[in-house]
Amino acid sequence: MNFASDNVTGASPEIIAAIAAANHGPAMPYGADEITRRLEQRFAEVFECEVAVFPVATGTAANTLALACLTPVYGAVYCHEEAHIATDECGAPEFFTGGAKLVTCSGEHGKLTPEILAPRIAGAGVVHNVQPAAISITQETEAGTVYRPAEIAALSALARQHTLALHMDGARFANAVAGLGCAPADLTWRAGVDALSFGATKNGALAAEAVLFFDPKRAESFGYRRKRAGHLLSKQRFVAAQLEAYLADDLWLRNARHANAMATRLASGLAALPGATLLHPVDGNEVFVALSERAIERLAAAGFGFYRWGEAPVIRLVTAFDTAAASVESFIGVVGETLGSVTKR
Ligand SMILES: Cc1ncc(COP(=O)(O)O)c(C=O)c1O
């Protein structure tokens, strides 16, 4: 019944079991444990390339510490105006980069394009200006849409042209991979992504994300930055255990496929109702829908959880690995009763 966020969920039983399994005997601290060592190999298999892997406990730490490796303190990081790094991280990117500037750009359905970015990338070599350093995109985006490999490659071509790094906030990376059905490599290094904040918490982990660098050279200062930021966990084995279980037997993709299927059903059910308008294509596990005030109030009174989005009668619905199909049907039913059950042609 709670569609407020994929953060409202608990954790997958497989993840809890992995934490319990890691809770036997001693293990070397600060990432020198066996599970962390295995993790690097596992990520290399999943991404089909050598990769530097740094587990952290929050997405904000992943994003900000990754960006800190990709920009000088006087750099500019280009991102969407609704990007989590710009709206929901309390200035952490600016703080941990030592003062780099986030340059925000608007773009339809949460996406950036080379056409939007190109005119904004300016000031290189001018002492008065921040120096273009990186582009950061979110996958899936804050509007619930997903960048296709060709769209990422186009952004990376622009990045290369200006010697910028390309960062991906993959808090919902699994939903993007599951939605597109393509290889993780196709959405990252093969399309020119340099660093990925690989999310797991929203999709079944308890508290586990990983920063991946596809060019280990770019990762040279990460270990020091993570420690300095207070994000190097002494008992890192418990974070690594979550990530290992997350990748095992494709749990991450199974969870994401379920979440996406629930969002697709919500979207199709709502789109068929008069007076319900989807604001963005539904590519992953988020649905943005404009309804009447009356319908929103009825839904709240019926006990559904969701966030209102902005001033207009718009709500955001997020599905997750444990969303029940019955909750989705019941949600559509309440909206249908309130708006009238005549379906659109
Ligand atoms: C797009 C995006 N990036 C990153 C995060 C990670 O944030 P947190 O620091 O809360 O784990 C979130 C969480 O809501 C998110 O939606």
The ligand as a Gaussian input file, in Angstrom:
#p B3LYP/6-31G(d) Opt

LIG

0 1
 C       18.492000       9.293000      -7.740000
 C       19.019000       9.041000      -6.361000
 N       20.339000       9.050000      -6.157000
 C       20.867000       8.764000      -4.967000
 C       20.059000       8.448000      -3.895000
 C       20.712000       7.967000      -2.643000
 O       20.497000       8.663000      -1.538000
 P       20.802000       8.196000      -0.029000
 O       21.998000       8.987000       0.374000
 O       19.569000       8.568000       0.667000
 O       21.090000       6.734000       0.024000
 C       18.669000       8.492000      -4.036000
 C       17.777000       8.233000      -2.878000
 O       16.670000       8.647000      -2.796000
 C       18.136000       8.774000      -5.313000
 O       16.811000       8.769000      -5.532000

